[in-house]
Amino acid sequence: MNAASPTAAAGLRNGAAWVAHALEAEGVDTIFGYPGGAIMPFYDALVDSALRHVLVRHEQGAALAANGYARASGRVGVCVATSGPGASNLVTGIADGLLDSVPMVCITGQVGTPLLGTDAFQELDVFGMTMPIVKHSFLVRRVEDLPHVLREAFRLAREGRPGPVLIDLPKDVQVGAAAHLPAHVPAPVEPEPAPADAALAQAIAAIAAAEKPVIYGGGGIGIADAVDEFRQFVEVTGIPTVLTLRGLGALPGNHPQLLGMLGMHGSRAANIAVQEADLLVVVGARFDDRATGKLAEFAPFARVIHLDADAYEISKLRTADIALPGDVGAGLRELAAGALDHPGNGAQDGWRQRCARNRQRHAARYDAPGQDIYAPALLKRLSELAPDAIVSCDVGQHQMWVAQHCRFAHPRNHLTSGALGTMGFGLPAAMGAQFACPDRRVVLVNGDGGFMMNVQELVTIARCQLPIKMILLDNSSLGMVRQWQELFFDRRYSEIDLSDNPDFAALARVCGIPASRIEHRGEVEGALAALLAAPGPGLLHVKIDARANVWPLVPPNTANSQMLDSNPNDKKAEPAHALPA
């Protein structure tokens, strides 16, 4: 490929070249993919395109890198794969994007239209296979359909609640003559309407009358680019606030009204406040089970105001007393203005003080006994040393430790697989984030289980010299599965032993990435400083205690008030570290 400017559509010789032109016209600069037979005409077109193509080592890496690119930037992420197994390898990354509302366009090659339905070599019904995990699927049957399909694909990916869109592109459409097609013009994205005035007036009155209000913020705040409006609303009202996993960063970590994350591994202060509240102001959240615990016992005394861009989420799981479907930013501005005109009653002052005392009383501690490296303390220190970093993390115990002990300046600084819980997410998502934000520091926090699921992308990082700083927390086990087997399966440990892990530092070095290993607490400070200061990519392999658990924990199908700080079956409780004082 070259750095030529986008070619006029009239000069494009075939459908594949026209698609490349359309991607450029949509503002796409980077795509992630892996070539193969049915997508080969598109790869030929890339030679004459200004698009930067990142060759990953597995198609799942392409989908998750596009996913991370979109999460970090707010722009549409694009991935490309060939037909059959290439397309099916994208599926997990596409599903992850749907469940976390990530704007993506996924392009797959397909056998020629005359071969559809014949079980031709590498033919799969990708259109049908992906239908449940995309906002829309397109199977392009004619070159003339390309302008409509590309316009609609990008519009749908961006508009309303974002999400992935699939374009299945038969080979004969790619090679078909396209000089007669018009130049691509992006479709406008219709803004969400503001919530209804009458409902807003009801919400303003309810907030003013409440004695124990709590704001419950989720991932929809960042998706709607409404972080500033959310912060202003919290400042004006002074209402204690809890955030979901995907909502972290909507308030700065040190904000006086922030009680922390709620839910299964949320803070005690957050969960107590929600369970005692008489009003929940829900903004861009969806009452998922990891946040609510036993839904029937969640916030039992609270009326609910629910503001969300997706009207279908309102009253889906918890009935909203006041429904505010529409533009999240506009709704927050109106609620903040109304709060200035109708300040809360005096009882809210005592409530704020109670919540603040609980936050202080149940603050995390980091004085773990012994000399083993204590992961929460390491992550807290990482957050202090790199406060503005984009942190991509995988799934497992370390995911919860990151959520509990790192502080994020913005939701886009925290990349995590929330709804799907995709192991293998962290490494390729970090790649996508670094391509999206080349001047930003990107840090990967991974566990040994998830790391091995897309470890091949170390080669991609090395080849592209992406300056990603990787911290690998290695407990030689599937830690979260082990913790659940300890707590809920009577310590009948089954298939969680990863003690035969490779030497991860050596593995990174073989791939061309500098790496080091630490095992003792006294090594943490110097190792983190060296990792962050070094140019280019680097990996820090950190050995941690295989017996370490994530606390607090709300057992499944249990009210959030029933938080555990240790195994209730143990005669002696675990040492109180990173636990309530």
LUMMIBA-6424 format. One line per field, with one value per residue (C-alpha): residue number from 1; x, y, z. Coordinates in nm, 3 decimals, always signed. Example, Ala and Ser with C-alpha at 12.3 -4.5 7.8 and 13.67 -1.06 7.14 Angstrom:
pos (1 2)
c1 (+1.230 +1.367)
c2 (-0.450 -0.106)
c3 (+0.780 +0.714)
END
This chain:
pos (1 2 3 4 5 6 7 8 9 10 11 12 13 14 15 16 17 18 19 20 21 22 23 24 25 26 27 28 29 30 31 32 33 34 35 36 37 38 39 40 41 42 43 44 45 46 47 48 49 50 51 52 53 54 55 56 57 58 59 60 61 62 63 64 65 66 67 68 69 70 71 72 73 74 75 76 77 78 79 80 81 82 83 84 85 86 87 88 89 90 91 92 93 94 95 96 97 98 99 100 101 102 103 104 105 106 107 108 109 110 111 112 113 114 115 116 117 118 119 120 121 122 123 124 125 126 127 128 129 130 131 132 133 134 135 136 137 138 139 140 141 142 143 144 145 146 147 148 149 150 151 152 153 154 155 156 157 158 159 160 161 162 163 164 165 166 167 168 169 170 171 172 173 174 175 176 177 178 179 180 181 182 183 184 185 186 187 188 189 190 191 192 193 194 195 196 197 198 199 200 201 202 203 204 205 206 207 208 209 210 211 212 213 214 215 216 217 218 219 220 221 222 223 224 225 226 227 228 229 230 231 232 233 234 235 236 237 238 239 240 241 242 243 244 245 246 247 248 249 250 251 252 253 254 255 256 257 258 259 260 261 262 263 264 265 266 267 268 269 270 271 272 273 274 275 276 277 278 279 280 281 282 283 284 285 286 287 288 289 290 291 292 293 294 295 296 297 298 299 300 301 302 303 304 305 306 307 308 309 310 311 312 313 314 315 316 317 318 319 320 321 322 323 324 325 326 327 328 329 330 331 332 333 334 335 336 337 338 339 340 341 342 343 344 345 346 347 348 349 350 351 352 353 354 355 356 357 358 359 360 361 362 363 364 365 366 367 368 369 370 371 372 373 374 375 376 377 378 379 380 381 382 383 384 385 386 387 388 389 390 391 392 393 394 395 396 397 398 399 400 401 402 403 404 405 406 407 408 409 410 411 412 413 414 415 416 417 418 419 420 421 422 423 424 425 426 427 428 429 430 431 432 433 434 435 436 437 438 439 440 441 442 443 444 445 446 447 448 449 450 451 452 453 454 455 456 457 458 459 460 461 462 463 464 465 466 467 468 469 470 471 472 473 474 475 476 477 478 479 480 481 482 483 484 485 486 487 488 489 490 491 492 493 494 495 496 497 498 499 500 501 502 503 504 505 506 507 508 509 510 511 512 513 514 515 516 517 518 519 520 521 522 523 524 525 526 527 528 529 530 531 532 533 534 535 536 537 538 539 540 541 542 543 544 545 546 547 548 549 550 551 552 553 554 555 556 557 558 559 560 561 562 563 564 565 566 567 568 569 570 571 572 573 574 575 576 577 578 579 580 581)
c1 (+0.000 +0.102 +0.016 -0.168 -0.474 -0.815 -0.880 -1.181 -1.453 -1.462 -1.111 -1.186 -1.169 -1.373 -1.596 -1.307 -1.134 -1.462 -1.500 -1.149 -1.244 -1.561 -1.365 -1.135 -1.435 -1.581 -1.264 -1.122 -0.742 -0.663 -0.810 -0.720 -0.731 -0.597 -0.612 -0.744 -0.892 -1.237 -1.117 -0.808 -0.946 -0.993 -0.635 -0.522 -0.708 -0.525 -0.202 -0.337 -0.516 -0.419 -0.561 -0.319 -0.372 -0.254 -0.179 -0.274 -0.186 -0.544 -0.878 -1.003 -0.715 -0.843 -1.197 -1.077 -0.820 -1.093 -1.303 -1.028 -0.963 -1.328 -1.348 -1.040 -1.127 -1.506 -1.461 -1.577 -1.336 -1.295 -1.182 -1.150 -1.137 -1.186 -1.480 -1.546 -1.305 -1.172 -1.519 -1.612 -1.294 -1.428 -1.743 -1.628 -1.493 -1.816 -2.034 -1.820 -1.880 -2.256 -2.291 -2.071 -2.216 -1.897 -1.921 -1.763 -1.786 -1.676 -1.604 -1.584 -1.505 -1.754 -1.760 -1.901 -2.279 -2.329 -2.169 -2.381 -2.560 -2.348 -2.113 -1.826 -1.475 -1.467 -1.835 -2.025 -2.354 -2.188 -2.495 -2.711 -2.444 -2.383 -2.741 -2.792 -2.467 -2.481 -2.705 -2.741 -2.593 -2.554 -2.492 -2.397 -2.522 -2.454 -2.183 -2.460 -2.564 -2.228 -2.306 -2.622 -2.464 -2.153 -2.355 -2.601 -2.333 -2.145 -2.462 -2.601 -2.270 -2.264 -2.630 -2.830 -2.681 -2.361 -2.272 -2.118 -2.242 -2.135 -2.079 -2.044 -1.876 -1.887 -1.579 -1.760 -1.890 -1.536 -1.403 -1.707 -1.670 -1.735 -1.626 -1.990 -2.056 -2.076 -1.819 -1.903 -2.070 -2.116 -2.472 -2.568 -2.623 -2.954 -2.913 -3.118 -3.415 -3.406 -3.616 -3.971 -4.017 -4.296 -4.086 -3.787 -4.005 -4.116 -3.755 -3.643 -3.920 -3.837 -3.468 -3.552 -3.793 -3.566 -3.395 -3.149 -3.082 -2.806 -2.681 -2.610 -2.396 -2.301 -2.123 -2.385 -2.233 -1.907 -2.081 -2.295 -1.993 -2.176 -1.897 -1.881 -2.258 -2.259 -1.988 -2.176 -2.497 -2.315 -2.148 -2.476 -2.675 -2.403 -2.571 -2.361 -2.269 -2.191 -2.060 -2.070 -1.762 -1.810 -1.898 -1.564 -1.399 -1.727 -1.617 -1.253 -1.144 -1.097 -1.433 -1.597 -1.932 -1.793 -1.855 -1.692 -1.814 -2.132 -2.221 -2.060 -1.709 -1.815 -1.723 -1.911 -1.988 -2.145 -2.355 -2.474 -2.581 -2.781 -2.953 -3.057 -3.148 -3.500 -3.427 -3.198 -3.107 -2.990 -2.784 -2.670 -2.688 -2.897 -2.939 -2.719 -2.689 -2.327 -2.430 -2.762 -2.705 -3.045 -3.263 -3.574 -3.379 -3.185 -3.244 -3.563 -3.673 -3.590 -3.799 -3.619 -3.547 -3.391 -3.214 -3.083 -3.035 -3.175 -3.545 -3.559 -3.336 -3.578 -3.806 -3.658 -3.533 -3.642 -3.953 -3.875 -4.102 -3.987 -3.863 -3.628 -3.546 -3.339 -3.014 -2.817 -2.618 -2.927 -3.115 -2.831 -2.811 -3.183 -3.162 -2.866 -3.046 -3.357 -3.153 -3.019 -3.376 -3.503 -3.227 -3.262 -3.408 -3.203 -3.220 -2.980 -2.699 -2.713 -2.731 -2.420 -2.235 -2.339 -2.220 -1.890 -1.833 -1.900 -1.657 -1.387 -1.469 -1.463 -1.170 -0.930 -0.614 -0.292 -0.093 -0.093 +0.133 +0.442 +0.673 +0.473 +0.361 +0.010 -0.173 -0.411 -0.118 +0.075 -0.222 -0.282 +0.081 +0.055 -0.242 -0.040 +0.259 +0.050 -0.267 -0.362 -0.285 -0.532 -0.556 -0.667 -0.732 -0.837 -1.095 -1.049 -0.942 -0.710 -1.004 -1.178 -0.859 -0.807 -1.165 -1.127 -0.780 -0.700 -0.834 -0.947 -0.968 -1.226 -1.430 -1.228 -0.917 -1.057 -1.094 -1.254 -1.490 -1.791 -2.099 -1.941 -1.637 -1.405 -1.081 -0.817 -0.963 -0.685 -0.384 -0.547 -0.765 -0.448 -0.309 -0.621 -0.606 -0.242 -0.315 -0.613 -0.415 -0.049 +0.055 -0.107 +0.044 -0.132 -0.093 -0.210 -0.296 -0.342 -0.365 -0.180 -0.498 -0.623 -0.274 -0.229 -0.552 -0.413 -0.043 +0.041 -0.029 +0.299 +0.450 +0.220 +0.317 +0.685 +0.660 +0.469 +0.682 +0.375 +0.494 +0.245 +0.350 +0.232 +0.187 +0.120 -0.014 +0.068 -0.090 -0.038 -0.410 -0.746 -0.784 -1.149 -1.262 -1.044 -1.199 -1.551 -1.458 -1.317 -1.628 -1.916 -1.793 -1.641 -1.282 -1.330 -1.073 -1.120 -0.897 -0.764 -0.395 -0.168 +0.156 +0.305 +0.289 +0.582 +0.847 +0.651 +0.947 +1.146 +0.849 +0.819 +1.191 +1.168 +0.901 +1.135 +0.992 +1.206 +1.082 +1.162 +1.022 +0.963 +0.854 +0.907 +0.728 +1.043 +1.094 +0.762 +0.854 +1.168 +1.016 +0.711 +0.926 +1.160 +0.872 +0.699 +1.021 +1.150 +1.088 +0.886 +0.697 +0.781 +0.649 +0.670 +0.598 +0.469 +0.437 +0.155 +0.007 -0.223 -0.443 -0.523 -0.893 -1.094 -1.288 -1.553 -1.770 -2.147 -2.238 -2.450 -2.828 -2.774 -2.860 -2.575 -2.603 -2.463 -2.098 -1.824 -1.474 -1.347 -1.452 -1.734 -1.637 -1.293 -1.251 -1.004 -1.073 -0.819 -0.584 -0.756 -0.578 -0.749 -1.051 -1.263 -1.067)
c2 (+0.000 +0.359 +0.692 +0.823 +1.041 +0.876 +0.800 +0.946 +0.686 +0.711 +0.571 +0.259 -0.055 -0.298 -0.346 -0.419 -0.095 +0.091 -0.055 +0.062 +0.408 +0.403 +0.316 +0.611 +0.840 +0.725 +0.848 +0.501 +0.507 +0.165 -0.180 -0.511 -0.833 -1.154 -1.239 -1.551 -1.673 -1.513 -1.172 -1.159 -0.900 -0.659 -0.716 -0.646 -0.314 -0.224 -0.197 +0.124 +0.248 +0.495 +0.259 +0.120 -0.253 -0.432 -0.798 -0.987 -1.352 -1.474 -1.335 -1.315 -1.074 -0.863 -0.837 -0.760 -0.508 -0.328 -0.349 -0.189 +0.075 +0.178 +0.175 +0.395 +0.643 +0.646 +0.589 +0.289 -0.005 -0.212 -0.572 -0.794 -1.171 -1.427 -1.665 -1.979 -2.021 -1.667 -1.527 -1.764 -1.669 -1.311 -1.417 -1.375 -1.025 -0.927 -1.062 -0.875 -0.556 -0.604 -0.669 -0.371 -0.138 -0.090 +0.062 -0.182 -0.271 -0.626 -0.720 -1.085 -1.238 -1.488 -1.739 -1.611 -1.565 -1.861 -2.088 -1.973 -2.267 -2.531 -2.611 -2.471 -2.461 -2.229 -2.139 -2.057 -1.878 -1.585 -1.369 -1.608 -1.704 -1.347 -1.222 -1.257 -1.072 -0.767 -0.466 -0.570 -0.814 -0.744 -1.001 -0.799 -0.969 -0.693 -0.433 -0.174 -0.243 -0.135 +0.239 +0.168 -0.109 +0.087 +0.399 +0.202 -0.009 +0.288 +0.478 +0.184 +0.118 +0.479 +0.572 +0.532 +0.259 +0.173 -0.179 -0.405 -0.442 -0.723 -0.693 -1.029 -0.964 -1.235 -1.264 -1.185 -0.859 -0.766 -0.821 -0.676 -0.350 -0.049 +0.255 +0.355 +0.380 +0.724 +0.842 +0.734 +0.993 +0.906 +0.904 +1.156 +1.019 +1.125 +1.261 +1.116 +1.332 +1.488 +1.321 +1.450 +1.774 +1.632 +1.332 +1.558 +1.778 +1.468 +1.356 +1.698 +1.699 +1.344 +1.427 +1.736 +1.538 +1.236 +1.188 +0.913 +0.950 +0.760 +0.810 +0.480 +0.545 +0.298 +0.255 +0.455 +0.777 +0.732 +0.590 +0.904 +1.135 +1.273 +1.256 +1.633 +1.656 +1.367 +1.528 +1.858 +1.683 +1.515 +1.844 +2.037 +1.778 +1.647 +1.305 +1.001 +0.809 +0.449 +0.323 -0.003 -0.178 -0.004 +0.324 +0.364 +0.691 +0.880 +1.047 +1.093 +0.829 +1.087 +1.260 +1.325 +1.180 +0.862 +0.554 +0.315 +0.030 -0.152 -0.517 -0.856 -0.719 -0.366 -0.163 -0.199 +0.173 +0.154 -0.153 -0.030 +0.304 +0.142 -0.099 +0.188 +0.442 +0.579 +0.701 +0.565 +0.800 +0.551 +0.694 +0.474 +0.149 -0.163 -0.345 -0.637 -0.926 -0.858 -0.508 -0.591 -0.929 -1.083 -0.849 -0.892 -0.762 -0.487 -0.135 -0.253 +0.090 +0.296 +0.460 +0.459 +0.735 +0.580 +0.790 +0.594 +0.634 +0.285 +0.296 -0.084 -0.099 +0.110 -0.111 -0.424 -0.565 -0.308 -0.100 +0.269 +0.499 +0.783 +0.688 +0.923 +0.769 +0.992 +1.183 +1.121 +1.446 +1.659 +1.482 +1.539 +1.909 +1.950 +1.757 +1.969 +2.292 +2.172 +2.082 +2.437 +2.569 +2.296 +2.206 +1.888 +1.892 +1.914 +1.540 +1.484 +1.649 +1.379 +1.112 +1.247 +1.244 +0.886 +0.773 +0.958 +0.789 +0.448 +0.525 +0.610 +0.322 +0.062 +0.201 -0.055 -0.142 -0.260 -0.389 -0.752 -0.970 -1.140 -1.055 -1.199 -0.947 -0.830 -0.756 -0.484 -0.285 -0.321 -0.200 +0.093 +0.195 +0.150 +0.387 +0.645 +0.619 +0.628 +0.820 +0.910 +0.574 +0.374 +0.045 -0.262 -0.564 -0.921 -1.124 -1.295 -1.194 -0.926 -0.764 -0.706 -0.592 -0.336 -0.212 -0.190 -0.041 +0.159 +0.510 +0.626 +0.981 +0.887 +0.578 +0.542 +0.490 +0.160 -0.110 -0.426 -0.693 -0.626 -0.816 -1.107 -1.151 -1.249 -1.411 -1.317 -0.964 -0.765 -0.810 -0.736 -0.461 -0.291 -0.312 -0.147 +0.127 +0.203 +0.235 +0.459 +0.675 +0.659 +0.943 +0.792 +0.547 +0.210 -0.044 -0.404 -0.588 -0.959 -1.290 -1.601 -1.772 -1.495 -1.406 -1.745 -1.714 -1.453 -1.472 -1.489 -1.115 -1.049 -1.091 -0.820 -0.584 -0.649 -0.607 -0.280 -0.167 -0.067 +0.082 -0.117 -0.184 -0.533 -0.646 -1.017 -1.130 -1.499 -1.715 -2.035 -2.103 -1.999 -1.776 -1.676 -2.032 -2.153 -1.892 -2.003 -2.370 -2.283 -2.092 -2.270 -2.618 -2.732 -2.690 -2.961 -2.805 -2.911 -2.821 -2.489 -2.582 -2.380 -2.458 -2.572 -2.218 -2.122 -1.876 -1.570 -1.333 -1.568 -1.607 -1.230 -1.200 -1.471 -1.256 -0.955 -0.779 -0.686 -0.857 -0.908 -1.109 -1.024 -1.237 -1.023 -0.713 -0.507 -0.538 -0.378 -0.009 -0.037 -0.279 -0.060 +0.250 +0.072 -0.070 +0.266 +0.454 +0.218 +0.299 +0.058 -0.245 -0.427 -0.707 -0.742 -1.097 -1.082 -1.394 -1.373 -1.606 -1.866 -1.855 -1.482 -1.405 -1.102 -0.939 -0.828 -1.080 -1.111 -1.478 -1.545 -1.497 -1.311 -0.957 -0.706 -0.654 -1.006 -0.931 -1.175 -1.070 -1.424 -1.784 -1.838 -2.205 -2.124 -2.134 -1.850 -1.554 -1.445 -1.166 -0.830 -0.668 -0.472 -0.536 -0.312 -0.189)
c3 (+0.000 -0.043 +0.107 -0.197 -0.148 -0.194 -0.559 -0.739 -0.764 -1.141 -1.158 -0.957 -1.161 -0.952 -0.649 -0.412 -0.505 -0.460 -0.110 -0.020 -0.150 +0.061 +0.376 +0.313 +0.258 +0.593 +0.764 +0.825 +0.845 +0.996 +0.938 +1.102 +0.907 +0.763 +0.391 +0.220 -0.104 -0.104 +0.015 -0.206 -0.454 -0.163 -0.051 -0.406 -0.389 -0.068 -0.268 -0.424 -0.112 +0.158 +0.422 +0.679 +0.712 +1.027 +0.962 +1.278 +1.343 +1.401 +1.287 +1.645 +1.702 +1.412 +1.553 +1.906 +1.782 +1.585 +1.901 +2.111 +1.843 +1.858 +2.239 +2.278 +2.003 +1.972 +1.597 +1.395 +1.412 +1.095 +1.059 +0.751 +0.704 +0.433 +0.403 +0.607 +0.898 +0.858 +0.906 +1.188 +1.375 +1.393 +1.574 +1.935 +1.872 +1.693 +1.976 +2.229 +2.033 +2.027 +2.399 +2.493 +2.224 +2.022 +1.669 +1.423 +1.054 +0.982 +0.620 +0.518 +0.184 +0.047 -0.237 -0.565 -0.579 -0.821 -0.557 -0.262 -0.104 -0.281 +0.010 -0.191 -0.047 +0.257 +0.224 +0.542 +0.591 +0.765 +0.709 +0.908 +1.157 +1.270 +1.261 +1.641 +1.722 +1.494 +1.451 +1.086 +0.834 +0.462 +0.188 -0.119 -0.437 -0.694 -0.742 -0.772 -0.412 -0.270 -0.225 -0.026 +0.180 +0.280 +0.368 +0.578 +0.745 +0.884 +0.970 +1.165 +1.342 +1.470 +1.516 +1.837 +2.051 +1.856 +1.756 +1.491 +1.135 +0.900 +0.524 +0.349 +0.015 -0.255 -0.471 -0.798 -0.648 -0.552 -0.905 -1.084 -1.278 -1.058 -1.261 -1.303 -0.929 -0.770 -0.520 -0.167 +0.054 +0.424 +0.549 +0.818 +1.166 +1.318 +1.670 +1.952 +2.054 +2.398 +2.670 +2.700 +2.896 +3.114 +3.220 +3.290 +3.513 +3.705 +3.745 +3.870 +4.130 +4.242 +4.284 +4.492 +4.715 +4.772 +5.107 +5.008 +4.634 +4.453 +4.097 +3.920 +3.611 +3.339 +3.009 +2.821 +2.957 +2.770 +2.462 +2.443 +2.489 +2.791 +3.049 +3.099 +3.136 +3.383 +3.595 +3.595 +3.705 +3.996 +4.093 +4.091 +4.285 +4.516 +4.503 +4.605 +4.291 +4.203 +3.870 +3.679 +3.543 +3.206 +3.373 +3.555 +3.460 +3.425 +3.750 +3.852 +4.102 +4.379 +4.333 +4.673 +4.564 +4.408 +4.623 +4.375 +4.162 +4.259 +4.223 +4.262 +4.322 +4.403 +4.706 +5.032 +5.036 +4.689 +4.757 +5.096 +4.949 +4.669 +4.904 +5.136 +4.865 +4.822 +4.468 +4.194 +3.911 +3.650 +3.364 +3.075 +3.272 +3.215 +3.547 +3.445 +3.687 +3.787 +3.899 +4.066 +4.227 +4.301 +4.101 +4.316 +4.618 +4.440 +4.577 +4.747 +4.874 +4.567 +4.301 +3.966 +3.717 +3.407 +3.142 +2.843 +2.469 +2.415 +2.498 +2.500 +2.808 +3.011 +3.223 +3.063 +3.393 +3.655 +3.601 +3.573 +3.773 +3.549 +3.202 +3.016 +2.677 +2.452 +2.427 +2.745 +2.732 +2.670 +2.949 +3.197 +3.107 +3.175 +3.502 +3.617 +3.529 +3.711 +4.018 +4.035 +4.040 +4.274 +4.525 +4.730 +5.078 +5.393 +5.457 +5.169 +5.366 +5.631 +5.362 +5.189 +5.518 +5.589 +5.246 +5.290 +5.628 +5.471 +5.190 +5.441 +5.675 +5.398 +5.201 +5.061 +5.252 +5.097 +5.391 +5.290 +5.505 +5.366 +5.079 +4.790 +4.534 +4.618 +4.294 +4.423 +4.564 +4.239 +4.035 +4.269 +4.221 +3.844 +3.843 +4.037 +3.803 +3.482 +3.573 +3.216 +3.055 +2.851 +3.040 +2.850 +3.065 +3.006 +3.197 +3.531 +3.880 +3.750 +3.567 +3.899 +4.070 +3.794 +3.837 +4.216 +4.246 +3.932 +3.878 +3.535 +3.405 +3.139 +3.045 +2.723 +2.938 +3.064 +2.799 +2.931 +2.807 +3.026 +2.913 +2.724 +2.949 +2.664 +2.771 +2.517 +2.484 +2.647 +2.417 +2.078 +2.230 +2.352 +1.998 +1.859 +2.123 +2.046 +1.673 +1.752 +1.994 +1.886 +2.117 +2.426 +2.675 +2.653 +2.933 +2.915 +3.236 +3.172 +3.351 +3.251 +3.129 +2.902 +2.783 +2.620 +2.423 +2.186 +2.267 +1.896 +1.871 +2.052 +1.708 +1.571 +1.853 +1.788 +1.411 +1.443 +1.740 +1.933 +2.265 +2.473 +2.831 +2.933 +3.292 +3.321 +3.659 +3.679 +3.948 +3.748 +3.752 +3.620 +3.922 +3.907 +3.833 +4.121 +4.354 +4.266 +4.307 +4.649 +4.758 +4.590 +4.493 +4.824 +4.697 +4.436 +4.204 +3.846 +3.550 +3.678 +3.711 +3.477 +3.656 +3.324 +3.186 +2.967 +3.077 +2.968 +2.975 +2.755 +2.524 +2.483 +2.413 +2.147 +1.980 +1.991 +2.298 +2.601 +2.916 +3.282 +3.571 +3.937 +4.234 +4.546 +4.673 +4.695 +4.319 +4.221 +4.233 +4.025 +3.776 +3.710 +3.669 +3.427 +3.225 +3.186 +3.105 +2.837 +2.471 +2.259 +2.385 +2.704 +2.925 +3.302 +3.419 +3.778 +3.991 +4.245 +4.504 +4.347 +4.659 +4.635 +4.599 +4.489 +4.774 +4.839 +4.656 +4.638 +4.585 +4.276 +4.310 +4.634 +4.736 +4.712 +5.088 +5.140 +5.061 +5.157 +5.269 +5.306 +5.267 +5.519 +5.545 +5.681 +6.057 +6.034 +5.809 +5.552 +5.659 +5.622 +5.333 +5.059 +5.275 +5.492 +5.789)
END
